[in-house]
Amino acid sequence: MTKDPWTDPDPQPGDFDAEIGAMDPRKVQTHEGDPEAKVTVLVGVDAEDAKRLAEMADERGESVEQVVADLVRNA
């Protein structure tokens, strides 16, 4: 089966070289990475889902934030 880097949970160096090579170089900026950088993900839920998350957190003895973080990591 052919690997799809867009959906693979572990993309490898070079997986997107063809897409990057096809870009207009005037529209591409390269920057050094920042090992201290963090990503913030805002999750919106309706009242029913919020209630379920609160129940899960209560059952686990964790905060809702911890439950959401676990769900995102395992997605």
C-alpha positions in Angstrom: 0.0 0.0 0.0 1.3 3.5 -0.9 2.0 5.8 2.0 0.2 9.2 2.0 2.3 11.8 3.9 -0.8 14.0 4.3 -2.5 11.4 6.5 0.5 9.4 7.8 0.9 10.0 11.6 4.7 9.9 11.0 5.6 11.9 7.9 9.3 11.7 7.0 11.8 14.2 5.6 11.3 14.5 1.9 7.7 13.5 1.9 6.6 17.0 0.7 9.5 17.8 -1.6 7.4 17.5 -4.7 4.8 19.9 -3.4 7.4 22.4 -2.1 9.3 22.2 -5.5 6.1 23.1 -7.3 5.5 26.3 -5.3 6.3 29.7 -6.7 9.7 30.5 -4.9 8.6 34.1 -4.5 5.8 32.9 -2.2 8.0 30.7 0.0 9.8 31.9 3.1 12.3 29.7 5.0 13.0 30.2 8.7 15.1 28.5 11.3 13.0 26.3 13.6 12.4 27.3 17.2 12.7 24.4 19.7 10.8 26.5 22.3 7.8 27.1 20.0 4.4 25.9 21.1 1.2 25.3 19.2 -2.1 26.3 20.7 -5.2 24.5 19.5 -8.6 26.0 20.3 -11.3 23.4 20.6 -15.0 24.5 20.3 -17.6 22.2 21.7 -21.3 22.5 22.2 -23.0 22.2 25.6 -23.7 18.5 25.2 -20.1 17.6 24.4 -18.8 19.9 27.2 -21.0 17.9 29.6 -19.6 14.6 28.3 -16.0 15.9 28.6 -16.7 17.1 32.2 -18.1 13.6 33.0 -15.1 11.9 31.5 -12.8 14.2 33.5 -14.7 13.4 36.7 -14.5 9.7 36.1 -10.8 9.8 35.4 -10.0 12.3 38.3 -8.5 14.7 35.7 -9.2 18.1 34.5 -11.2 18.7 31.3 -8.0 20.1 29.8 -6.2 16.9 30.5 -9.0 14.8 28.9 -9.0 17.0 25.8 -5.2 16.8 25.5 -5.4 13.0 25.7 -8.1 12.9 23.1 -6.2 15.1 20.7 -3.0 13.1 21.2 -4.8 9.9 20.5 -6.7 11.1 17.5 
